[in-house]
């Protein structure tokens, strides 16, 4: 709880110091901030001060490390090697948001972007409410973090001026600098887009095409149908009839396939944490292979009934439930560890893809998400839930195979079909164009959004599947309502980190 380690101390053995920091981060924190339990303004003021000191402390450690290597006689002279060796994050970005936003793996930069995104979300929420009465004059809004704006697709410039004047009158003048009214690219209003989407959805139910994703893409300003190459012949009637709604037809291709982890799978650098069951870790069964753990929940009104939520398709319905036993399997390990349980409720063939594993009265679930690729922020603490309402904001996922990756929200309330023709609705689509961020083994893993401190997160749902560069997520509110569950969050149970 004292002052940060001095540069000279780190200089003696920086690797040992970093391993110690990963294994026991609390020893290196000037203050370990936790969310206040009340709405008292003074409590929240203290929390922000503690958080600021903690982050400043972390930055000091990183800067001391960089200085140490720069002064080392063994530092390579060529620029590429020098960049890698003088910055522990330049070769592989440990924070997934840095990879998404294409920014340096720098804490202050990431937090600045998170604060900006939160501001833009607030602006977007205000605009969405305001534009409800102008549905035929605007083509939707989306957050553009790189432009630092909320983009509003506009069909009537005079009404854009009216919206601005209304916001000024309501003391929202400070929001105007974060708004950009542009001509709607396809000249389609949200009324028209919503109508086309509903008509195409009905066509999907009647024609049952496989392997498609259908959603409103606000940035393109059109309904988009992404489909598997080669299916147009088998479902020619669907593609023939859908033309009248003028959707954007896309055959997706993730040109940048997931390359595997660039860092060595050295558990000594990941903190030796292999016995704690954290969300995003793997699970396996003899029948269905490997999936990932989503989140810990309990039955409404019965605190003794504990469950782990995962993807429903991780259950093989050809076999009896009692014969499908699930076991814990951590990141970067083929070892099967603790017995988890059997699946109590399965939603796979219907609209939603989720299942719940009955832990009975054993409190072996976790309110934390594994993030062992990060030097500073492992694990992540679940402090609540929030389903995104803005296009363009970030959503991340933690999974057994690809660990934590992030994407931009591309579609809300999307309709998708899989290879077997099962139709899913209310799907969240997120991804980074041309980049594959989810593969086999990640199904069922946690999907979440960061708050403003890179440590606390809110649950968005679970990973259902992926299609090239887009991932599909089942919203958490639907899971909790349909299964009659309550999300377990940090602080709900002192034994939440037990194994």
C-alpha positions as CSV (number, residue, x, y, z in Angstrom):
1,X,0.0,0.0,0.0
2,X,3.1,2.3,-0.1
3,X,4.8,4.2,-2.8
4,X,5.2,2.6,-6.3
5,X,8.4,0.5,-6.8
6,X,11.3,2.6,-7.8
7,X,13.0,2.4,-11.3
8,X,16.2,1.1,-9.8
9,X,14.3,-1.8,-8.1
10,X,12.6,-2.8,-11.3
11,X,15.9,-2.5,-13.2
12,X,17.4,-5.4,-11.2
13,X,14.9,-7.9,-12.3
14,X,11.9,-6.5,-14.3
15,X,10.5,-9.9,-15.2
16,X,10.3,-11.0,-11.6
17,X,8.6,-7.7,-10.7
18,X,6.0,-8.1,-13.4
19,X,5.3,-11.7,-12.5
20,X,4.8,-10.6,-8.9
21,X,2.5,-7.8,-10.0
22,X,0.4,-10.2,-12.0
23,X,0.2,-12.8,-9.3
24,X,-0.6,-10.4,-6.5
25,X,-1.7,-7.0,-8.0
26,X,-3.1,-5.7,-4.7
27,X,0.4,-5.3,-3.3
28,X,1.2,-2.8,-6.0
29,X,-1.9,-0.7,-5.8
30,X,-1.8,2.5,-3.9
31,X,-5.5,2.1,-3.5
32,X,-7.8,-0.7,-4.6
33,X,-10.9,1.2,-5.6
34,X,-14.3,-0.5,-5.5
35,X,-17.7,0.8,-6.6
36,X,-19.5,2.6,-3.7
37,X,-22.5,0.8,-2.2
38,X,-24.6,4.0,-2.1
39,X,-25.5,7.0,-4.2
40,X,-23.8,9.4,-1.8
41,X,-21.9,12.0,-3.9
42,X,-19.0,12.0,-1.5
43,X,-18.5,8.3,-1.8
44,X,-18.4,8.5,-5.6
45,X,-16.0,11.5,-5.3
46,X,-13.6,9.4,-3.2
47,X,-14.0,6.5,-5.6
48,X,-12.9,8.7,-8.6
49,X,-9.9,10.1,-6.6
50,X,-8.8,6.6,-5.6
51,X,-9.3,5.4,-9.2
52,X,-7.2,8.2,-10.6
53,X,-4.3,7.5,-8.1
54,X,-4.5,3.8,-9.0
55,X,-4.2,4.5,-12.7
56,X,-1.4,7.0,-12.3
57,X,0.4,4.4,-10.2
58,X,0.1,1.8,-13.0
59,X,1.4,4.3,-15.6
60,X,4.4,5.0,-13.4
61,X,5.3,1.3,-13.3
62,X,5.0,1.0,-17.1
63,X,7.1,4.1,-17.7
64,X,9.8,2.9,-15.3
65,X,9.9,-0.4,-17.2
66,X,10.3,1.4,-20.6
67,X,13.1,3.6,-19.2
68,X,14.9,0.5,-17.9
69,X,15.0,-1.2,-21.2
70,X,16.0,2.0,-23.1
71,X,19.0,2.4,-20.9
72,X,20.0,-1.3,-21.2
73,X,23.2,-2.2,-23.1
74,X,21.4,-5.1,-24.7
75,X,18.7,-3.0,-26.4
76,X,18.7,-3.7,-30.2
77,X,19.6,-0.8,-32.5
78,X,17.2,-1.5,-35.4
79,X,13.9,0.5,-35.1
80,X,11.5,-2.5,-35.2
81,X,13.3,-4.4,-32.5
82,X,13.8,-1.2,-30.5
83,X,10.0,-0.4,-30.6
84,X,9.1,-3.9,-29.5
85,X,11.7,-4.1,-26.7
86,X,11.1,-0.7,-25.3
87,X,7.4,-1.1,-25.2
88,X,6.1,-4.4,-23.7
89,X,2.8,-3.8,-25.5
90,X,3.9,-3.0,-29.1
91,X,4.3,-6.5,-30.4
92,X,0.9,-7.8,-29.0
93,X,-1.8,-5.6,-27.7
94,X,-2.8,-6.9,-24.3
95,X,-5.9,-4.7,-24.1
96,X,-8.4,-5.8,-26.7
97,X,-9.8,-2.3,-27.1
98,X,-6.4,-1.1,-28.3
99,X,-6.7,-3.6,-31.2
100,X,-10.3,-2.6,-31.9
101,X,-9.6,1.1,-32.0
102,X,-6.2,0.8,-33.6
103,X,-4.5,2.9,-30.9
104,X,-1.5,2.4,-28.7
105,X,-1.8,0.0,-25.8
106,X,-1.7,2.9,-23.5
107,X,-3.9,3.1,-20.4
108,X,-4.6,6.9,-20.6
109,X,-5.5,6.7,-24.3
110,X,-7.9,3.8,-23.7
111,X,-9.6,5.5,-20.8
112,X,-9.8,8.7,-22.7
113,X,-11.6,6.8,-25.5
114,X,-13.9,5.1,-23.1
115,X,-14.9,8.4,-21.6
116,X,-15.5,9.8,-25.1
117,X,-17.6,6.8,-26.1
118,X,-19.7,7.2,-22.9
119,X,-20.2,10.8,-23.8
120,X,-21.2,9.9,-27.3
121,X,-23.6,7.2,-26.0
122,X,-25.3,9.8,-23.8
123,X,-25.6,12.2,-26.8
124,X,-27.0,9.3,-28.9
125,X,-29.6,8.4,-26.3
126,X,-30.8,12.0,-26.2
127,X,-31.0,12.1,-30.0
128,X,-32.8,8.8,-30.3
129,X,-35.6,10.1,-28.0
130,X,-35.7,13.4,-29.9
131,X,-35.9,11.7,-33.4
132,X,-38.8,9.4,-32.5
133,X,-41.2,12.2,-33.7
134,X,-39.2,12.6,-36.9
135,X,-39.0,9.0,-38.1
136,X,-39.6,9.7,-41.8
137,X,-37.0,12.5,-41.9
138,X,-33.9,10.8,-40.5
139,X,-32.2,7.5,-41.3
140,X,-30.8,6.6,-37.9
141,X,-27.8,7.5,-35.8
142,X,-24.5,5.8,-34.9
143,X,-21.4,6.4,-32.8
144,X,-18.2,7.0,-34.6
145,X,-15.4,6.9,-32.0
146,X,-12.7,7.8,-34.5
147,X,-14.5,10.9,-35.7
148,X,-15.5,11.7,-32.1
149,X,-19.1,12.2,-33.3
150,X,-22.6,10.9,-33.3
151,X,-23.5,10.7,-37.0
152,X,-27.1,11.4,-37.9
153,X,-28.4,10.3,-41.4
154,X,-30.5,13.2,-42.5
155,X,-33.2,13.5,-45.2
156,X,-34.5,16.9,-44.3
157,X,-31.8,19.6,-43.5
158,X,-34.4,22.1,-42.2
159,X,-35.5,19.6,-39.6
160,X,-31.8,19.1,-38.6
161,X,-31.7,22.8,-37.8
162,X,-34.9,22.4,-35.8
163,X,-33.4,19.6,-33.8
164,X,-30.3,21.7,-33.0
165,X,-32.4,24.6,-31.9
166,X,-34.5,22.4,-29.7
167,X,-31.4,20.9,-28.0
168,X,-30.1,24.4,-27.4
169,X,-33.4,25.4,-25.8
170,X,-33.3,22.4,-23.5
171,X,-29.8,23.3,-22.3
172,X,-28.1,20.6,-24.4
173,X,-26.0,23.1,-26.3
174,X,-22.8,21.3,-25.2
175,X,-23.9,18.2,-27.1
176,X,-23.9,19.9,-30.5
177,X,-20.2,19.7,-30.9
178,X,-20.5,15.9,-30.8
179,X,-23.1,15.7,-33.6
180,X,-22.7,15.5,-37.3
181,X,-25.8,15.7,-39.6
182,X,-25.0,14.1,-42.9
183,X,-27.1,13.2,-46.0
184,X,-28.5,9.7,-45.6
185,X,-26.3,7.6,-48.0
186,X,-29.3,5.6,-49.4
187,X,-31.9,8.3,-48.7
188,X,-33.8,5.9,-46.5
189,X,-35.6,6.9,-43.3
190,X,-35.8,4.7,-40.2
191,X,-39.5,4.2,-40.9
192,X,-38.7,2.8,-44.4
193,X,-35.8,0.7,-43.0
194,X,-37.9,-0.8,-40.2
195,X,-40.7,-1.7,-42.7
196,X,-38.3,-3.4,-45.1
197,X,-36.6,-5.3,-42.2
198,X,-40.0,-6.6,-41.0
199,X,-41.0,-7.7,-44.5
200,X,-37.7,-9.5,-45.1
201,X,-38.0,-11.2,-41.7
202,X,-41.4,-12.5,-42.7
203,X,-39.8,-13.8,-45.9
204,X,-37.1,-15.5,-43.9
205,X,-39.7,-17.4,-41.9
206,X,-41.6,-18.5,-45.0
207,X,-38.6,-19.4,-47.2
208,X,-36.2,-20.6,-44.4
209,X,-32.8,-19.8,-46.1
210,X,-29.8,-21.1,-44.2
211,X,-26.6,-19.3,-43.1
212,X,-27.7,-15.6,-43.3
213,X,-27.6,-12.6,-41.1
214,X,-30.2,-9.9,-41.7
215,X,-30.1,-6.5,-39.9
216,X,-30.4,-2.8,-40.3
217,X,-27.0,-1.2,-40.9
218,X,-27.4,2.4,-39.9
219,X,-24.0,3.4,-41.3
220,X,-24.8,2.0,-44.8
221,X,-28.4,3.3,-44.3
222,X,-30.0,0.1,-45.6
223,X,-31.1,-3.4,-44.6
224,X,-28.2,-5.8,-45.0
225,X,-28.3,-9.5,-45.8
226,X,-25.0,-11.3,-45.3
227,X,-25.1,-14.8,-46.7
228,X,-22.9,-17.8,-47.3
229,X,-21.3,-18.0,-50.7
230,X,-23.1,-20.6,-52.8
231,X,-26.6,-20.7,-51.2
232,X,-28.3,-18.5,-53.8
233,X,-29.0,-21.5,-56.0
234,X,-30.6,-23.5,-53.2
235,X,-32.7,-20.5,-52.0
236,X,-33.2,-18.8,-55.3
237,X,-36.9,-18.0,-54.5
238,X,-35.9,-16.1,-51.4
239,X,-33.2,-14.1,-53.1
240,X,-35.6,-13.4,-56.0
241,X,-38.4,-12.2,-53.8
242,X,-36.2,-10.2,-51.5
243,X,-34.9,-7.9,-54.3
244,X,-38.1,-5.8,-54.2
245,X,-37.0,-4.5,-50.8
246,X,-33.6,-3.5,-52.2
247,X,-31.4,-4.8,-49.4
248,X,-27.6,-4.7,-49.5
249,X,-26.4,-8.2,-50.3
250,X,-23.0,-9.1,-48.9
251,X,-20.9,-12.2,-49.0
252,X,-18.6,-11.7,-45.9
253,X,-15.0,-12.5,-46.0
254,X,-12.7,-12.0,-42.9
255,X,-9.5,-11.4,-44.8
256,X,-7.6,-11.3,-41.5
257,X,-8.1,-14.8,-40.0
258,X,-7.5,-15.2,-36.3
259,X,-3.7,-15.9,-36.1
260,X,-3.5,-17.4,-32.7
261,X,-1.8,-15.7,-29.8
262,X,1.4,-13.8,-30.5
263,X,2.5,-14.0,-26.9
264,X,3.8,-17.4,-25.7
265,X,1.3,-19.5,-23.8
266,X,3.4,-19.2,-20.7
267,X,1.1,-19.5,-17.7
268,X,3.8,-18.1,-15.5
269,X,3.3,-14.8,-17.3
270,X,-0.5,-15.2,-17.0
271,X,-0.4,-15.3,-13.2
272,X,-0.6,-19.1,-12.5
273,X,-4.3,-18.7,-12.2
274,X,-5.6,-22.0,-13.3
275,X,-7.7,-23.2,-10.4
276,X,-10.3,-20.3,-10.3
277,X,-13.3,-20.8,-12.4
278,X,-13.8,-17.6,-14.2
279,X,-16.2,-16.6,-17.0
280,X,-14.7,-16.8,-20.4
281,X,-12.8,-20.0,-19.4
282,X,-13.5,-23.2,-21.2
283,X,-15.7,-26.2,-20.5
284,X,-15.9,-29.5,-22.2
285,X,-18.0,-32.6,-22.4
286,X,-17.4,-35.9,-24.2
287,X,-20.4,-35.3,-26.5
288,X,-19.9,-31.8,-27.7
289,X,-16.3,-30.9,-27.3
290,X,-15.2,-27.4,-26.0
291,X,-17.3,-24.3,-25.3
292,X,-16.9,-21.4,-23.0
293,X,-18.5,-20.2,-19.7
294,X,-20.8,-17.2,-20.0
295,X,-21.8,-16.0,-16.5
296,X,-22.9,-17.1,-13.1
297,X,-26.5,-16.7,-12.1
298,X,-29.0,-18.0,-9.6
299,X,-32.7,-18.7,-9.7
300,X,-35.0,-15.9,-8.8
301,X,-36.2,-16.3,-5.3
302,X,-33.9,-19.2,-4.5
303,X,-30.3,-18.3,-3.7
304,X,-29.3,-22.0,-3.3
305,X,-29.9,-22.8,-7.0
306,X,-26.7,-21.8,-8.8
307,X,-26.2,-21.9,-12.6
308,X,-23.5,-21.2,-15.2
309,X,-25.0,-19.9,-18.4
310,X,-23.5,-20.9,-21.8
311,X,-24.6,-21.6,-25.4
312,X,-27.5,-24.0,-25.9
313,X,-25.9,-25.6,-28.9
314,X,-23.1,-26.9,-26.6
315,X,-25.7,-29.6,-25.6
316,X,-26.3,-32.6,-27.9
317,X,-30.0,-33.3,-27.8
318,X,-29.5,-36.8,-29.1
319,X,-28.3,-37.9,-25.7
320,X,-29.8,-37.9,-22.2
321,X,-28.9,-34.9,-20.1
322,X,-27.6,-37.0,-17.2
323,X,-25.0,-38.5,-19.6
324,X,-23.7,-35.1,-20.7
325,X,-21.4,-33.9,-17.9
326,X,-19.5,-30.7,-18.2
327,X,-16.0,-30.1,-16.9
328,X,-14.0,-26.9,-16.4
329,X,-11.0,-26.3,-18.8
330,X,-9.0,-23.0,-18.4
331,X,-7.4,-20.9,-21.0
332,X,-4.3,-22.3,-22.8
333,X,-4.7,-25.7,-21.4
334,X,-6.1,-29.0,-22.7
335,X,-6.4,-30.2,-19.1
336,X,-9.9,-31.0,-17.9
337,X,-10.3,-30.0,-14.2
338,X,-13.4,-29.6,-12.0
339,X,-16.7,-31.1,-12.6
340,X,-19.3,-28.4,-13.2
341,X,-22.7,-30.2,-13.6
342,X,-25.3,-31.1,-16.2
343,X,-27.4,-28.8,-18.4
344,X,-30.7,-28.1,-16.7
345,X,-32.4,-26.0,-19.4
346,X,-31.6,-25.9,-23.1
347,X,-32.7,-23.3,-25.7
348,X,-31.1,-24.4,-29.0
349,X,-33.6,-25.2,-31.7
350,X,-35.8,-22.2,-31.0
351,X,-35.4,-18.5,-31.2
352,X,-32.6,-18.1,-28.6
353,X,-29.4,-20.1,-28.1
354,X,-28.5,-20.5,-24.4
355,X,-28.4,-23.3,-21.8
356,X,-27.8,-23.3,-18.1
357,X,-25.6,-25.8,-16.2
358,X,-26.9,-26.7,-12.7
359,X,-24.2,-26.2,-10.1
360,X,-26.7,-27.3,-7.4
361,X,-25.8,-25.6,-4.1
362,X,-22.1,-25.4,-4.9
363,X,-21.0,-21.7,-5.2
364,X,-18.2,-22.4,-7.7
365,X,-19.3,-19.8,-10.2
366,X,-17.6,-16.4,-10.6
367,X,-18.5,-12.8,-10.9
368,X,-15.2,-12.2,-12.8
369,X,-14.1,-12.6,-16.4
370,X,-10.7,-14.0,-17.3
371,X,-8.4,-11.5,-19.0
372,X,-5.0,-13.1,-18.5
373,X,-3.6,-11.6,-21.7
374,X,-3.6,-8.2,-19.8
375,X,-0.7,-7.3,-17.5
376,X,-2.8,-5.0,-15.4
377,X,-6.5,-5.9,-15.6
378,X,-7.0,-9.5,-14.8
379,X,-9.6,-10.4,-13.9
380,X,-12.4,-8.1,-15.0
381,X,-15.2,-7.5,-12.4
382,X,-18.9,-7.9,-13.4
383,X,-20.8,-5.0,-11.8
384,X,-24.0,-5.1,-13.7
385,X,-25.6,-5.6,-17.1
386,X,-26.4,-3.3,-20.0
387,X,-27.7,-4.2,-23.5
388,X,-26.4,-1.7,-26.0
389,X,-28.8,0.7,-27.8
390,X,-26.3,2.6,-29.9
391,X,-24.7,1.4,-33.1
392,X,-20.9,1.7,-33.3
393,X,-20.1,1.3,-29.6
394,X,-17.8,-1.5,-28.5
395,X,-18.8,-5.0,-27.3
396,X,-16.2,-7.5,-26.3
397,X,-16.2,-11.2,-25.5
398,X,-14.1,-13.6,-23.5
399,X,-13.7,-17.2,-24.8
400,X,-11.6,-20.3,-24.4
401,X,-10.0,-20.1,-27.9
402,X,-9.5,-16.5,-28.9
403,X,-9.6,-15.0,-25.4
404,X,-10.8,-11.4,-25.2
405,X,-11.5,-9.7,-28.5
406,X,-13.8,-6.7,-29.3
407,X,-15.9,-5.4,-32.1
408,X,-18.2,-2.5,-33.0
409,X,-22.0,-3.0,-32.7
410,X,-23.2,-3.5,-36.3
411,X,-26.7,-4.8,-35.8
412,X,-29.4,-4.7,-33.0
413,X,-32.4,-6.9,-33.0
414,X,-31.0,-8.9,-36.0
415,X,-32.4,-12.1,-37.5
416,X,-30.0,-14.9,-38.3
417,X,-30.2,-18.5,-39.5
418,X,-27.7,-21.3,-39.0
419,X,-26.7,-24.2,-41.2
420,X,-29.7,-26.2,-39.9
421,X,-32.2,-23.5,-40.8
422,X,-32.8,-22.5,-37.1
423,X,-34.0,-18.9,-37.0
424,X,-32.7,-16.6,-34.2
425,X,-34.1,-13.2,-33.4
426,X,-33.1,-10.2,-31.3
427,X,-29.5,-11.0,-32.0
428,X,-26.7,-8.5,-31.3
429,X,-24.1,-8.4,-34.2
430,X,-20.7,-7.0,-33.5
431,X,-17.3,-7.2,-35.2
432,X,-14.4,-5.4,-36.8
433,X,-14.6,-5.3,-40.6
434,X,-12.4,-8.0,-42.2
435,X,-11.1,-9.4,-38.9
436,X,-12.0,-12.7,-37.4
437,X,-12.4,-12.4,-33.7
438,X,-14.3,-15.6,-32.7
439,X,-13.8,-19.2,-33.6
440,X,-14.7,-22.7,-32.5
441,X,-14.6,-23.1,-28.7
442,X,-15.7,-19.5,-27.9
443,X,-19.4,-20.3,-28.0
444,X,-21.2,-19.5,-24.8
445,X,-18.5,-17.2,-23.5
446,X,-19.1,-13.8,-21.8
447,X,-19.9,-10.8,-23.9
448,X,-19.6,-7.5,-22.1
449,X,-18.7,-3.8,-22.3
450,X,-16.1,-1.9,-20.4
451,X,-16.9,0.9,-18.0
452,X,-14.5,3.8,-17.7
453,X,-11.7,2.1,-15.8
454,X,-10.7,-1.0,-17.8
455,X,-11.4,-3.1,-14.7
456,X,-15.2,-3.1,-14.2
457,X,-17.5,-4.3,-16.9
458,X,-21.2,-4.8,-17.6
459,X,-22.5,-8.0,-19.1
460,X,-24.1,-7.8,-22.5
461,X,-24.9,-11.5,-23.0
462,X,-23.2,-14.6,-24.3
463,X,-21.5,-15.6,-27.6
464,X,-23.8,-17.7,-29.8
465,X,-21.7,-18.0,-33.0
466,X,-19.7,-16.1,-35.6
467,X,-19.9,-15.6,-39.3
468,X,-16.6,-14.5,-40.7
469,X,-16.0,-11.0,-39.2
470,X,-19.3,-10.7,-37.3
471,X,-20.1,-12.3,-34.0
472,X,-23.6,-13.1,-32.7
473,X,-24.6,-12.5,-29.1
474,X,-27.7,-13.4,-27.2
475,X,-28.8,-10.4,-25.1
476,X,-28.5,-10.9,-21.3
477,X,-32.0,-9.5,-20.6
478,X,-33.6,-12.2,-22.7
479,X,-31.6,-14.9,-21.0
480,X,-32.5,-13.7,-17.5
481,X,-36.2,-13.3,-18.3
482,X,-36.6,-16.6,-20.2
483,X,-34.7,-18.7,-17.6
484,X,-36.0,-16.7,-14.6
485,X,-32.5,-16.0,-13.3
486,X,-30.6,-13.2,-11.5
487,X,-27.1,-12.2,-12.6
488,X,-24.5,-12.6,-9.9
489,X,-22.3,-9.5,-9.7
490,X,-19.2,-8.6,-7.8
491,X,-19.9,-8.4,-4.1
492,X,-23.0,-10.6,-4.2
493,X,-21.1,-13.5,-2.5
494,X,-17.8,-13.5,-0.8
495,X,-17.1,-17.0,-2.1
496,X,-17.6,-16.0,-5.7
497,X,-13.9,-16.6,-6.5
498,X,-13.6,-20.0,-4.9
499,X,-12.8,-23.0,-7.0
